[in-house]
Amino acid sequence: MDSRTIALMRTTFKAVIAAEDGTEQLARSFYAILFADCPHARDLFPAAMHVQRERLITAISYVLDRWEEPDKLFPFLAQRGREHRKYGVRPEHYRAGATALKTAVKLFAATENWTDEVDSAWDEGLRIVTGAMIHAAAKETTPAVWRGTVIERREALRNLIIVRLQLDQPMNYAAGQYLSAQIPARPRMWRNLSPAVPANANGEIEFHVRSVPGGWVSPAIVGQTRIGDTWLLGAPMGGLGIPRNPKRSMLMVGCGTGLAPLRAQLMAMARRRGNPKVHLFAGGHHPCDLYDLETLSKLTMANPWLTVTPVIENEENPWWHCEFDNPRPAWPGLEPQVTGQIGKIVASSGNWADRDVQIAGPPSMVQTTKFRLMAAGTLARNIRHDPFV
């Protein structure tokens, strides 16, 4: 599209969401129009729509801000098209969605600002967007969803479980990627989870899930998962993964269950003959949050290229954690445990400017650690983490 067409779409959209309650009104109107014109589309969405409405506006904003960056825009649209297959989205749903969006934007745009030229600009832009997603979905040859049966549920902490599933067919994902999951207790509510083990020919996959207070899905996973449950899993996504350059040393920073994608990569690397040096900082708020030190200990003992430093913010466990009077073992091979904020600890522990850096964990921790590393001289292009949204 030409620059004027882009500007017309961007200007009208931003004017609408800039109004008081504009974002909420636009999202609500979009779904009301969509469900009225295409009633069976309602079955594709969860009962509670507030998260969905936020995601809609975020996605539209991202697309409109990336029109001049096709190398970012079209991979994003293609990924959305492939991902939406798991919901059962068909081409007619995309076309109905495009009509509903233009109608909703027009409804809240100032009458004098909605000209024939603006109307045509939205038609052209939405045609490109929907076409890219429909085309990507049609080209994809992998399954829309995988079905996984829970074969193991193990409680690592009171609010954290390890779940192992047997897939109905093997999934080829790169260690470090994430995928979306739907559990029986929360139909049509998909949440992103990172496998904690590499892909394998047996089709077994493992997730580490912590219950997030106030969350819709994670408390249900922790509290209601039972052996024999069937989960639905979407296609793998994400930019984390073992670097192609085996000579470039790596820095990994993981906090809590954010350790899972890093753990999977280390396990995959342990199968290779040659690896770069890797320094992993494994963090948690409390000592009990370092629930997987035994695995990390075994990896360091068997792989001299790996260094692991445990980091905690508080030296005492929370009141609810019970050690059952058993002292915490001193796992061999690990560096001495350090107390402090993990981003600060990492940035002050060495010069990481020449490293390939990966950070995984809560968004606030990822952002803080990234900023501290950049302030210490690490280039932003050398730091990888998955999107926050």
WOVENPE-V385382 format. One record per run of one state. SS is the DSSP state (A for helix, B for strand, O for the rest). FROM is the first residue (numbers start at 1). LEN is the number of residues. If there is no record, write none. Layout:
ss=[SS SS]
from=[FROM FROM]
len=[LEN LEN]
This chain:
ss=[O A O A O A O A O A O A O A O A O B O B O B O B O B O A O B O B O B A O B O A O A O B O B O A O B O A O A B O]
from=[1 3 19 22 38 39 45 50 66 70 88 91 109 111 114 116 140 146 158 160 168 178 183 191 196 204 211 218 225 230 234 237 238 250 256 270 278 285 287 290 293 303 306 313 335 340 342 348 356 361 363 376 380 383 385]
len=[2 16 3 16 1 6 5 16 4 18 3 18 2 3 2 24 6 12 2 8 10 5 8 5 8 7 7 7 5 4 3 1 12 6 14 8 7 2 3 3 10 3 7 22 5 2 6 8 5 2 13 4 3 2 5]
